[in-house]
Amino acid sequence: MNGPETPASEAPSSLALTDTAVRHTPDGPAATGAPGTTAPSAPAPSPFRQPKAVWAVAFACVISFMGIGLVDPILPALSSQLDATPSQVTLLFTSYLVVTAVAMLITGWVSSRLGAKRTLLFGLVLIVLFSALAGATGSIDGIVGFRAGWGLGNALFIATSLAVIVGSASGGFAGAIVLYETALGVGIATGPLLGGLLGNVSWRGPFFGVSVLMAVALVATVVLLPSTPAPERRESLVEPLAALRHRALATTSVTGLLYNWGFFTMLGYAPFLMHLSAIELGWVFFGWGLLVAVFAVFGAPALRGWFGTPRTLYGNLVLMAADLALIGVFPDEPAVVIGAVIVAGAFIGVNNTLVTTAVMSIAPVPRPVASATYGFVRFIGGGLAPFAAGKLVEHYSAHVPFILGAVSVAVGAVVLSTVHRPLAEADKAAA
């Protein structure tokens, strides 16, 4: 989620993510041809022509990613109606993301024992349960607590969803990634709008809405998704933390933490500066989410092709820092805050795709381990930033947290530059 970056574990060890697997066409496995012969080239199958099982998981992914921005439109309403300070309300992000971060360390261990499908379903059940409980409670402390349980379910779900899509999709790894990124984009874009629509009726609406939609996704997954292959090996609990001894992975993860500090400062506190209703906030973050989706799926690959991953990310992080600084200078101007938040969607979309891809490319450990390590470090930053922003505003002013966020993101660009060579070499290998 770098913000809502693709936070998946890419794949548990039970599912192969290599191009040596049997290639599939819409009609079944492709013929390999006799030795010494060259098979005729055929157009790549569309990533959107998939089995029903893949669509069931993709639908669940959309709903899961909705949860990232779903509560944004109701933050001011929660503060006023539950008599809570903004810093108390921002704990909805902190409990959710910190628990997600810590749970990332155990998702590989769990999925390598339960299998991908069981882990996926367990995560969905937890989301259904805790989102409903969050809607039913009457206190901010209760919502914060139940959001923590929601975060555990979300970690288990997102850590296996991409792996399940890859294992079941036709069109190979690249097609599965496109489908997954599309689900992420749709979820991030529509989550705030749905939150605004339901929140306009009651602050409880978004929580119950997620519970109902995830229950539908749970039933669809049970019925349509076949049993996944047994794990080939059992992952150790210490692998994600041990992976931090690899400099390239540790450096990129710290960049993710610094970036997420700025991003979730914006996501968690900017709604309080806009002075809008729930539905108006929903439309603002819908525009933000559309840019996240477009730049994650289309903009990032194009920019990488033109400038390469390192230079694209340096420029992207600097622009994101400038955007946060603009809010820090003019926090009392709602129009400036609204415009800066919407524009930030473009920077977040680029960062989502390129940093996650970079982590998978330069980490000298299996993809599931690398993703768990990266997710743990970066979500810690995302979880702590909104609460810190609320406290900084209470003790100083609204200028401080956004200036701090801008500095954090700019420092992230400097930190990332120390692994320029591995990033450039990964680009060459991909080409």
KAFENGI-V323508 format. One record per residue. N is the residue number from 1. SS is DSSP state (H for helix, E for strand, - for the rest). PHI is phi in degrees with one decimal (NA if undefined). NEAR is the number of other C-alpha atoms within 12 Angstrom. Layout:
N/SS/PHI/NEAR  N/SS/PHI/NEAR
//
This chain:
1/-/NA/52  2/-/NA/52  3/-/56.7/48  4/-/-80.0/48  5/-/-58.4/48  6/-/-60.2/52  7/-/-93.7/50  8/-/-73.3/52  9/-/-80.2/47  10/-/63.6/46  11/-/-172.6/40  12/-/-72.6/50  13/-/-65.0/38  14/-/-77.5/34  15/-/-123.9/34  16/-/-80.7/29  17/-/-120.4/31  18/-/-110.2/19  19/-/-79.8/14  20/-/-84.6/11  21/-/-70.2/19  22/-/-62.2/21  23/-/-78.8/28  24/E/-116.4/31  25/E/-115.2/23  26/-/-58.6/20  27/-/-101.1/14  28/E/130.9/15  29/E/-60.5/16  30/-/-79.0/21  31/-/-70.0/18  32/-/-87.9/17  33/-/84.4/12  34/-/-77.7/8  35/-/-58.5/8  36/-/84.8/7  37/-/-108.3/9  38/-/-110.3/10  39/-/-71.5/12  40/-/-65.5/10  41/-/-72.9/11  42/-/-131.3/13  43/-/-62.6/10  44/-/-64.1/19  45/-/-66.6/24  46/-/-66.5/20  47/-/-66.6/32  48/-/-100.3/27  49/-/-101.5/24  50/-/-130.1/29  51/-/-63.7/27  52/H/-60.5/22  53/H/-60.5/32  54/H/-65.7/37  55/H/-65.9/33  56/H/-62.3/35  57/H/-69.4/48  58/H/-61.8/47  59/H/-62.2/33  60/H/-62.7/48  61/H/-62.4/48  62/H/-57.9/38  63/H/-66.1/45  64/H/-61.5/52  65/H/-71.9/44  66/H/-58.2/41  67/H/-63.2/47  68/H/-63.3/50  69/H/-110.5/50  70/-/-61.0/47  71/-/-85.2/56  72/H/-54.9/53  73/H/-65.8/48  74/H/-103.0/47  75/H/-59.9/51  76/H/-61.3/37  77/H/-64.7/33  78/H/-61.8/39  79/H/-63.1/29  80/H/-77.7/17  81/H/-79.1/19  82/-/-105.2/23  83/-/54.1/18  84/-/-120.0/24  85/-/-75.6/26  86/H/-55.6/36  87/H/-66.4/33  88/H/-68.3/34  89/H/-67.8/41  90/-/-66.1/44  91/H/-64.2/41  92/H/-59.8/50  93/H/-74.9/50  94/H/-62.9/41  95/H/-63.7/36  96/H/-65.0/41  97/H/-80.7/48  98/H/-66.8/37  99/H/-65.0/37  100/H/-58.1/42  101/H/-61.6/42  102/H/-65.3/34  103/H/-66.1/38  104/H/-57.5/45  105/H/-72.0/38  106/H/-111.1/36  107/H/-63.0/52  108/H/-65.2/46  109/H/-61.2/33  110/H/-67.9/33  111/H/-67.4/45  112/H/-75.3/34  113/H/-109.4/25  114/H/-85.5/30  115/-/93.5/36  116/H/-65.0/46  117/H/-65.6/43  118/H/-63.1/31  119/H/-63.8/38  120/H/-59.3/47  121/H/-67.3/39  122/H/-61.2/34  123/H/-62.6/41  124/H/-63.3/45  125/H/-61.0/34  126/H/-63.9/33  127/H/-64.8/45  128/H/-57.4/40  129/H/-65.7/32  130/H/-76.4/35  131/H/-68.8/45  132/H/-66.8/30  133/H/-64.6/30  134/H/-63.3/36  135/H/-71.9/34  136/H/-86.5/23  137/-/-73.7/22  138/-/-119.4/20  139/-/-132.2/24  140/H/-67.5/33  141/H/-64.7/24  142/H/-65.2/25  143/H/-62.6/37  144/H/-60.6/36  145/H/-64.9/30  146/H/-72.2/35  147/H/-65.0/42  148/H/-64.0/35  149/H/-62.6/34  150/H/-61.0/45  151/H/-63.4/42  152/H/-62.7/39  153/H/-61.9/39  154/H/-64.6/49  155/H/-61.8/49  156/H/-64.4/48  157/H/-72.5/52  158/H/-70.5/56  159/H/-73.5/56  160/H/-121.8/51  161/H/-63.3/58  162/H/-64.6/48  163/H/-61.6/45  164/H/-66.4/49  165/H/-62.9/52  166/H/-61.9/44  167/H/-70.6/41  168/H/-110.3/40  169/-/-78.6/42  170/-/-91.3/37  171/-/97.5/36  172/H/81.8/34  173/H/-61.8/33  174/H/-62.5/25  175/H/-64.2/31  176/H/-65.6/37  177/H/-63.3/35  178/H/-59.8/32  179/H/-63.6/36  180/H/-66.1/44  181/H/-63.1/44  182/H/-64.7/35  183/H/-61.7/40  184/H/-60.4/48  185/H/-63.9/46  186/H/-63.2/39  187/H/-64.8/39  188/H/-65.4/47  189/H/-73.6/40  190/H/-87.6/38  191/H/-56.2/47  192/H/-62.5/43  193/H/-66.3/37  194/H/-63.1/42  195/H/-61.0/45  196/H/-68.0/41  197/H/-63.7/30  198/H/-72.2/31  199/H/-68.0/34  200/-/-68.3/29  201/-/-86.2/19  202/-/-160.9/26  203/-/-64.5/39  204/-/-75.2/36  205/H/-55.9/30  206/H/-59.0/44  207/H/-68.4/42  208/H/-66.8/31  209/H/-61.6/36  210/H/-62.9/45  211/H/-60.6/33  212/H/-65.7/25  213/H/-65.4/32  214/H/-69.2/43  215/H/-64.6/31  216/H/-63.8/23  217/H/-63.3/35  218/H/-62.7/37  219/H/-62.7/22  220/H/-62.4/24  221/H/-68.1/37  222/H/-60.0/26  223/H/-78.4/18  224/H/-97.0/22  225/-/-87.9/32  226/-/-71.4/23  227/-/-61.1/23  228/-/-88.6/32  229/-/-59.8/25  230/-/-65.4/20  231/-/-58.3/26  232/-/-78.2/18  233/-/-149.9/19  234/-/-99.0/23  235/-/-79.9/27  236/-/-82.6/22  237/-/-66.5/24  238/-/-88.7/20  239/H/-58.3/27  240/H/-61.2/38  241/H/-72.8/27  242/H/-63.0/21  243/H/-65.7/32  244/H/-67.8/29  245/H/-72.0/19  246/-/-83.3/23  247/H/-58.7/22  248/H/-61.9/32  249/H/-68.0/44  250/H/-62.5/34  251/H/-65.3/36  252/H/-64.5/46  253/H/-66.6/43  254/H/-64.3/39  255/H/-58.9/42  256/H/-61.0/50  257/H/-62.5/41  258/H/-64.2/41  259/H/-65.4/53  260/H/-66.0/47  261/H/-60.8/48  262/H/-67.6/54  263/H/-64.0/53  264/H/-80.6/53  265/H/-62.2/49  266/H/-66.8/56  267/H/-65.4/53  268/H/-86.4/47  269/H/-116.5/52  270/-/-56.2/48  271/H/-56.6/47  272/H/-72.1/39  273/H/-92.7/34  274/H/-87.7/33  275/-/56.1/25  276/-/-120.2/27  277/-/-74.3/29  278/H/-60.2/36  279/H/-69.4/34  280/H/-66.2/28  281/H/-63.2/43  282/H/-59.7/39  283/H/-69.5/32  284/H/-60.5/42  285/H/-75.8/48  286/H/-67.5/37  287/H/-62.6/32  288/H/-59.1/39  289/H/-64.7/44  290/H/-61.4/35  291/H/-66.9/32  292/H/-57.5/45  293/H/-65.2/42  294/H/-63.3/32  295/H/-77.2/34  296/H/-72.1/45  297/H/-87.4/36  298/H/-112.7/25  299/H/-67.5/27  300/H/-60.5/36  301/H/-61.0/27  302/H/-65.5/19  303/H/-64.9/28  304/H/-63.1/35  305/H/-66.0/20  306/H/-81.1/14  307/H/-116.3/18  308/-/86.5/27  309/H/-61.5/41  310/H/-59.2/37  311/H/-67.6/27  312/H/-61.0/34  313/H/-69.4/45  314/H/-59.0/36  315/H/-62.9/27  316/H/-64.7/38  317/H/-67.4/45  318/H/-64.2/31  319/H/-65.4/29  320/H/-64.0/45  321/H/-61.8/38  322/H/-64.3/29  323/H/-63.9/38  324/H/-65.7/47  325/H/-62.9/35  326/H/-61.3/33  327/H/-65.3/41  328/H/-63.3/36  329/H/-80.7/24  330/-/-123.7/26  331/-/-69.5/34  332/-/-91.8/20  333/-/-108.6/21  334/H/-54.9/24  335/H/-63.6/21  336/H/-66.6/23  337/H/-62.1/37  338/H/-61.0/37  339/H/-62.8/24  340/H/-65.8/39  341/H/-65.1/47  342/H/-62.8/35  343/H/-61.4/31  344/H/-59.1/43  345/H/-57.1/42  346/H/-65.4/34  347/H/-66.2/48  348/H/-66.8/52  349/H/-61.0/46  350/H/-62.7/43  351/H/-63.7/51  352/H/-51.6/45  353/H/-73.9/46  354/H/-74.7/43  355/H/-70.5/52  356/H/-62.1/45  357/H/-62.7/39  358/H/-62.7/42  359/H/-59.1/51  360/H/-68.7/38  361/H/-85.4/29  362/H/-102.2/36  363/-/-74.3/35  364/-/-86.4/24  365/-/-133.4/28  366/-/-57.0/30  367/H/-55.0/38  368/H/-59.5/44  369/H/-67.2/41  370/H/-60.7/44  371/H/-67.7/55  372/H/-64.4/51  373/H/-62.1/50  374/H/-63.2/52  375/H/-61.5/56  376/H/-60.6/42  377/H/-68.0/42  378/H/-71.6/48  379/H/-71.6/49  380/H/-60.6/38  381/H/-63.3/40  382/H/-64.3/49  383/H/-74.8/44  384/H/-80.3/37  385/H/-61.0/42  386/H/-61.8/47  387/H/-65.6/37  388/H/-61.0/36  389/H/-61.5/44  390/H/-61.2/39  391/H/-67.9/25  392/H/-65.2/24  393/H/-67.6/28  394/H/-62.9/19  395/H/-92.5/14  396/-/-127.4/13  397/-/-161.1/21  398/H/-70.7/34  399/H/-66.7/32  400/H/-62.8/30  401/H/-63.2/40  402/H/-78.9/45  403/H/-65.6/32  404/H/-60.5/36  405/H/-62.7/46  406/H/-63.6/36  407/H/-63.4/29  408/H/-59.8/36  409/H/-66.6/45  410/H/-63.2/35  411/H/-63.1/28  412/H/-58.4/39  413/H/-65.3/36  414/H/-65.6/26  415/H/-60.8/29  416/H/-63.1/41  417/H/-64.1/27  418/-/-74.7/23  419/-/-118.2/33  420/H/-59.0/26  421/H/-62.2/19  422/H/-59.9/27  423/H/-65.1/36  424/H/-65.9/27  425/H/-67.2/18  426/H/-65.4/26  427/H/-61.3/27  428/H/-63.5/17  429/H/-64.2/12  430/H/-66.1/17  431/-/-69.1/11
//
